[in-house]
Amino acid sequence: MDRVHLIVQGHVQGVGFRYHTQVQANQFGLTGYVKNLPDGTVEIVAEGETLNVNQFLDWVKQGPPAAQVKQVDIHYGEANGSFSQFTIER
């Protein structure tokens, strides 16, 4: 099991990014959260099987159609099982 902490930069707020991220995370069987940060970026913490996390990362780098992802800062770690589902934080 892997854990990633992501900071997504670009035009990623106000375009349904959090909703679409939750849908994708659920499709990949991941747990964690996504939330908007005050500086205009989006934070994602996701845990799951390595292959699923990697496929999710590929999606995040593109984002939903209305988004323009410029950069994704990725920090890897070990999953600790602290999440039971993937949620949108406010």
Backbone bond lengths (Angstrom), bond angles and torsions (degrees), N, CA, C in turn:
res aa  C-N    CA-C-N  psi(-1)  N-CA   C-N-CA  omega(-1)  CA-C   N-CA-C  phi
1 M - - - 1.457 - - 1.526 108.85 -
2 D 1.314 115.69 138.59 1.460 122.15 179.51 1.523 110.70 -117.85
3 R 1.329 114.03 159.95 1.460 121.64 174.76 1.524 107.04 -132.36
4 V 1.334 116.47 135.21 1.457 120.78 174.04 1.523 108.98 -126.54
5 H 1.319 113.93 142.72 1.464 121.89 172.69 1.515 105.13 -116.82
6 L 1.333 116.07 120.73 1.459 121.63 -174.06 1.524 110.76 -121.08
7 I 1.318 115.79 142.33 1.455 122.49 167.71 1.524 105.89 -120.22
8 V 1.326 115.85 118.03 1.459 121.98 -175.03 1.520 108.57 -103.86
9 Q 1.336 115.70 124.38 1.461 121.56 -179.28 1.519 110.28 -111.09
10 G 1.324 115.56 153.90 1.453 122.04 179.56 1.517 109.69 129.19
11 H 1.318 115.96 -155.34 1.470 121.21 175.90 1.524 106.28 -89.51
12 V 1.357 115.87 84.74 1.458 120.94 -170.81 1.532 113.54 -125.83
13 Q 1.313 117.28 3.39 1.467 119.96 175.09 1.523 108.50 -115.47
14 G 1.333 115.13 143.46 1.463 120.23 -179.72 1.510 113.87 79.37
15 V 1.334 116.77 15.31 1.467 120.71 -178.08 1.533 111.89 -127.22
16 G 1.331 117.39 15.33 1.454 121.36 180.00 1.513 113.92 78.89
17 F 1.321 117.02 17.38 1.460 120.94 -176.01 1.527 112.10 -60.70
18 R 1.323 117.40 -45.52 1.468 120.00 -178.25 1.522 111.25 -63.42
19 Y 1.319 116.83 -45.54 1.466 120.69 179.87 1.529 110.71 -58.75
20 H 1.325 116.39 -50.88 1.461 120.42 -177.82 1.529 111.57 -65.53
21 T 1.331 116.60 -33.34 1.462 120.26 176.55 1.522 110.28 -64.03
22 Q 1.332 116.52 -42.87 1.464 120.35 178.52 1.535 110.67 -62.33
23 V 1.317 116.74 -43.14 1.471 120.53 179.23 1.532 110.10 -60.47
24 Q 1.328 116.42 -47.44 1.463 120.15 -179.62 1.525 111.46 -63.71
25 A 1.328 117.01 -44.36 1.466 120.81 179.38 1.523 110.63 -59.08
26 N 1.317 116.78 -42.07 1.463 120.54 178.68 1.528 111.07 -65.07
27 Q 1.326 117.36 -38.83 1.460 120.53 178.37 1.523 111.47 -63.92
28 F 1.334 116.41 -32.69 1.463 120.84 179.24 1.528 112.66 -90.09
29 G 1.329 117.36 1.92 1.451 120.99 177.65 1.522 113.98 70.98
30 L 1.329 116.83 29.97 1.459 121.83 -177.81 1.520 111.49 -94.04
31 T 1.319 115.60 156.21 1.462 121.96 172.15 1.520 108.09 -118.58
32 G 1.342 115.62 161.39 1.460 120.54 -179.95 1.509 110.66 139.94
33 Y 1.348 115.23 -145.67 1.462 119.39 -179.22 1.522 110.92 -156.55
34 V 1.330 114.43 164.69 1.456 123.35 172.48 1.517 106.72 -134.87
35 K 1.338 117.09 140.86 1.463 119.60 176.53 1.510 110.91 -154.72
36 N 1.334 115.06 151.16 1.456 122.01 174.00 1.517 108.98 -77.01
37 L 1.322 116.35 140.97 1.455 121.60 174.67 1.524 109.58 -106.72
38 P 1.325 117.69 154.84 1.474 121.00 -176.10 1.529 114.26 -59.50
39 D 1.327 118.38 -23.93 1.474 120.49 -178.03 1.524 113.37 -84.26
40 G 1.340 117.72 6.45 1.462 121.35 177.78 1.517 114.21 93.51
41 T 1.320 117.59 -0.96 1.461 121.08 177.45 1.525 109.64 -93.21
42 V 1.322 115.44 172.98 1.459 122.03 176.23 1.520 107.69 -121.77
43 E 1.332 115.58 133.93 1.465 121.97 177.09 1.517 108.98 -103.79
44 I 1.335 115.35 136.35 1.462 121.63 177.35 1.521 108.37 -132.35
45 V 1.308 116.38 133.18 1.462 122.23 168.25 1.524 105.36 -122.16
46 A 1.327 115.82 125.22 1.467 120.18 -177.65 1.516 110.53 -136.97
47 E 1.325 115.39 141.21 1.458 122.28 177.07 1.517 109.51 -128.37
48 G 1.320 115.51 144.70 1.454 120.08 176.52 1.506 111.72 168.52
49 E 1.330 115.41 -170.68 1.461 121.64 178.29 1.527 109.47 -62.96
50 T 1.326 116.14 144.74 1.465 122.18 -174.52 1.525 112.74 -52.54
51 L 1.320 117.35 -49.43 1.468 120.95 -178.60 1.527 110.69 -59.87
52 N 1.329 116.83 -43.90 1.463 121.02 -178.91 1.526 111.19 -66.91
53 V 1.322 117.12 -39.94 1.468 120.33 177.27 1.529 110.13 -62.17
54 N 1.326 116.82 -42.79 1.465 120.26 -179.61 1.527 112.07 -65.25
55 Q 1.323 117.04 -39.95 1.467 120.22 177.51 1.523 110.53 -66.90
56 F 1.324 116.94 -38.97 1.461 122.02 176.33 1.531 110.04 -61.44
57 L 1.329 117.03 -43.10 1.467 121.01 177.96 1.523 111.28 -59.42
58 D 1.328 116.58 -41.57 1.470 119.91 177.35 1.518 110.42 -58.85
59 W 1.333 116.82 -41.38 1.466 119.89 178.51 1.526 111.17 -66.56
60 V 1.334 117.45 -45.38 1.469 121.35 -178.03 1.522 110.52 -57.76
61 K 1.316 118.00 -37.67 1.467 121.54 -178.38 1.526 111.69 -64.05
62 Q 1.330 117.06 -21.91 1.469 122.12 176.50 1.526 110.98 -98.42
63 G 1.339 116.08 -43.88 1.459 121.61 -178.12 1.514 111.99 74.15
64 P 1.331 116.16 179.55 1.466 119.96 177.70 1.535 110.20 -71.44
65 P 1.335 117.28 166.62 1.463 120.77 -174.27 1.531 115.42 -54.25
66 A 1.328 118.94 -37.55 1.472 120.69 -176.14 1.525 113.10 -80.18
67 A 1.310 117.85 -11.13 1.471 121.26 -178.12 1.524 111.10 -86.76
68 Q 1.323 114.29 157.96 1.466 121.23 172.44 1.526 106.86 -129.74
69 V 1.322 115.88 94.25 1.457 121.16 -179.17 1.525 108.75 -79.17
70 K 1.325 115.99 121.97 1.464 121.50 -179.92 1.524 111.68 -96.54
71 Q 1.339 116.19 -38.15 1.461 120.59 -176.47 1.521 109.51 -157.38
72 V 1.328 115.52 146.16 1.461 121.46 174.50 1.525 107.53 -127.91
73 D 1.325 116.13 115.16 1.460 121.47 174.22 1.526 107.49 -85.82
74 I 1.325 116.40 124.98 1.466 121.76 -172.92 1.523 109.85 -118.31
75 H 1.323 115.38 129.00 1.457 121.74 174.75 1.528 107.13 -126.38
76 Y 1.322 115.96 120.82 1.465 121.76 -178.39 1.529 110.99 -92.69
77 G 1.311 115.69 151.48 1.453 121.40 175.65 1.511 109.67 -158.40
78 E 1.300 115.38 -175.64 1.461 120.82 177.26 1.522 109.49 -93.86
79 A 1.314 115.75 137.18 1.460 120.36 177.46 1.524 109.12 -63.51
80 N 1.338 115.64 139.64 1.464 118.53 177.73 1.531 112.32 -117.60
81 G 1.342 116.41 3.58 1.456 120.26 175.36 1.513 115.12 68.13
82 S 1.330 116.81 24.58 1.465 119.65 -176.21 1.529 113.71 -81.17
83 F 1.333 117.47 -4.12 1.464 120.93 -179.26 1.523 110.06 -116.37
84 S 1.327 116.11 144.06 1.462 119.53 177.12 1.529 111.86 -103.70
85 Q 1.333 116.39 -14.79 1.455 122.14 179.92 1.515 108.42 -156.12
86 F 1.344 116.93 179.57 1.469 121.26 176.68 1.534 107.14 -106.82
87 T 1.320 116.16 121.03 1.467 120.59 -173.77 1.522 112.14 -121.27
88 I 1.326 114.29 161.09 1.459 122.06 170.44 1.521 106.68 -97.79
89 E 1.323 115.80 118.19 1.469 120.90 178.58 1.517 108.53 -92.17
90 R 1.334 115.20 150.23 1.461 119.40 179.05 1.496 110.40 -117.14
